[in-house]
Structure formats: structure tokens, C-alpha cells
């Protein structure tokens, strides 16, 4: 269930609620080498962040806001922030995405979508087919 807990939804990320068990699942993914801890400094209110390591670009970052919880349908949930970064390498991410975003050129969801599709094809993964489409407004 995705929702916007803020007044306006940033164009390069979305927020939602996830079962609090996601915390242990992400720690397990770190132990397995699929995700790595990521800095939370660019995510106000965040308590932990994890970045997928599977591709050279277009990896998912899951940021937790564990101080913001809610019970939904009897399930304890934590607020999550989801975004896909252009680059896996932290220095490339900082210089070529974060710095550029600071100048007002926010990560383009269309570009990330294309990068993710290409990365999946190169890795021989099933079709990247998210539950959304991108259409001209």
C-alpha cells in the first residue's frame, strides 16, 4: 500500500508502509551480500537505509523510518522510502546523481526505468514489469 505522508510527493521516490519484518529481511540481505547499508543523511527522518548491489546501475534503495510506525490490518508496519539510484558506486552516486540533484535536476524516473530494464536483460532476469506505467501528463 503506497501513500504520500508529506504534502507533495517527490518525483524521484515514493513512500509506503511495510511489515516491520522488513528490518530483519534487509539485515539478512546484507548478510547474503545482496544489499549493503547506505547513509541516511540524505533521507530526513530515516533510521536505516539499504542499497541493492545486483546491478552496476538502477539498484533499489530501501530507506526505513522506524520511528514512524502504524498498525494496518493487525500488522505492525514501518514507513519505508523507496528510490532507485542511477549508480551502485557510492562516489559516482554522490558526484553524478546527488550533486546534480542538488542543482535541481532530479533523478528522472523514465531514465531509471530504462536502466533497470537494460540491467535486468543483461543479467538474464525475468522481464522488469513494475505495476506502473509512465505516460506523458
C-alpha positions as CSV (number, residue, x, y, z in Angstrom):
1,X,0.0,0.0,0.0
2,X,1.7,3.2,-1.2
3,X,0.8,6.6,0.1
4,X,2.2,10.1,0.5
5,X,2.8,11.1,4.1
6,X,4.0,14.5,3.0
7,X,2.4,17.5,1.4
8,X,3.9,16.7,-2.0
9,X,5.4,13.5,-3.4
10,X,9.0,13.9,-4.5
11,X,9.3,12.9,-8.1
12,X,12.3,10.5,-7.6
13,X,11.0,8.4,-4.7
14,X,7.8,7.0,-3.1
15,X,6.8,6.2,0.5
16,X,4.7,3.4,1.9
17,X,4.2,1.1,4.8
18,X,5.8,-2.3,5.1
19,X,5.5,-5.1,7.6
20,X,8.1,-4.4,10.3
21,X,9.6,-7.8,9.5
22,X,11.3,-6.0,6.6
23,X,14.0,-4.9,9.0
24,X,15.2,-8.4,9.7
25,X,14.8,-9.3,6.0
26,X,17.0,-6.4,4.9
27,X,19.7,-7.4,7.5
28,X,19.6,-10.9,6.1
29,X,20.0,-9.5,2.6
30,X,23.1,-7.6,3.8
31,X,24.5,-10.9,5.3
32,X,23.8,-12.6,1.9
33,X,25.6,-9.8,0.0
34,X,22.5,-8.7,-1.9
35,X,22.2,-5.3,-0.2
36,X,24.6,-3.0,1.7
37,X,24.0,-0.4,4.4
38,X,23.7,3.1,2.9
39,X,24.0,6.5,4.5
40,X,20.8,8.1,5.8
41,X,22.0,11.7,5.7
42,X,20.1,12.5,2.5
43,X,16.8,11.0,3.9
44,X,15.4,13.2,6.6
45,X,13.9,11.2,9.5
46,X,15.4,7.9,8.3
47,X,16.9,5.4,10.8
48,X,18.5,3.0,8.3
49,X,19.0,2.6,4.6
50,X,19.9,-0.4,2.4
51,X,21.1,-0.3,-1.2
52,X,20.8,-3.2,-3.6
53,X,24.1,-4.4,-5.2
54,X,22.9,-6.5,-8.0
55,X,23.5,-4.2,-11.0
56,X,26.0,-1.5,-12.0
57,X,23.2,0.9,-12.2
58,X,19.5,1.2,-11.3
59,X,19.6,-0.5,-8.0
60,X,16.8,-0.2,-5.5
61,X,17.4,1.7,-2.2
62,X,15.1,1.0,0.7
63,X,15.2,3.5,3.5
64,X,13.5,2.8,6.8
65,X,11.8,5.4,9.0
66,X,11.4,3.2,12.1
67,X,10.2,6.0,14.3
68,X,7.1,6.3,12.1
69,X,5.0,3.1,12.6
70,X,1.4,2.2,12.1
71,X,-0.7,-0.9,12.6
72,X,-2.5,-1.8,9.4
73,X,-5.0,-4.7,9.3
74,X,-3.4,-6.0,12.5
75,X,0.2,-5.9,11.1
76,X,2.8,-3.7,12.7
77,X,4.3,-1.6,9.9
78,X,7.2,0.8,9.4
79,X,7.4,3.6,7.0
80,X,9.6,2.9,4.0
81,X,11.1,5.2,1.4
82,X,11.9,3.6,-2.0
83,X,14.0,5.0,-4.7
84,X,16.2,3.7,-7.5
85,X,19.6,5.2,-7.9
86,X,21.4,5.6,-11.2
87,X,24.7,4.3,-9.9
88,X,25.8,1.5,-7.5
89,X,29.2,3.0,-6.9
90,X,29.0,5.4,-3.9
91,X,31.3,8.0,-5.4
92,X,29.6,8.0,-8.8
93,X,26.2,8.3,-7.0
94,X,27.4,11.2,-4.9
95,X,29.0,13.2,-7.8
96,X,26.8,12.2,-10.8
97,X,23.4,12.0,-9.1
98,X,23.3,13.6,-5.6
99,X,25.3,16.7,-6.7
100,X,23.3,17.0,-9.9
101,X,20.1,16.7,-8.0
102,X,21.2,19.4,-5.6
103,X,21.3,21.7,-8.6
104,X,17.7,21.0,-9.4
105,X,17.9,18.2,-11.9
106,X,16.1,15.4,-10.0
107,X,16.6,11.7,-11.0
108,X,14.4,11.0,-13.9
109,X,12.1,8.0,-13.3
110,X,11.9,7.4,-17.1
111,X,15.7,7.0,-17.3
112,X,15.8,4.8,-14.2
113,X,13.1,2.6,-15.7
114,X,15.1,2.2,-18.9
115,X,18.4,1.5,-17.0
116,X,16.6,-1.1,-14.8
117,X,15.1,-2.8,-17.8
118,X,18.5,-3.0,-19.6
119,X,20.4,-4.2,-16.4
120,X,17.8,-7.0,-16.0
121,X,18.1,-8.0,-19.6
122,X,21.9,-8.2,-19.4
123,X,21.7,-10.3,-16.2
124,X,19.2,-12.7,-17.8
125,X,16.5,-11.9,-15.3
126,X,12.7,-12.1,-15.9
127,X,11.2,-9.1,-17.6
128,X,11.2,-6.0,-15.4
129,X,7.5,-5.3,-15.4
130,X,6.5,-2.9,-12.5
131,X,2.9,-2.3,-11.6
132,X,3.0,1.2,-13.1
133,X,3.5,2.8,-16.5
134,X,4.9,6.2,-17.5
135,X,2.7,8.4,-19.5
136,X,3.0,12.0,-20.7
137,X,1.0,14.3,-18.4
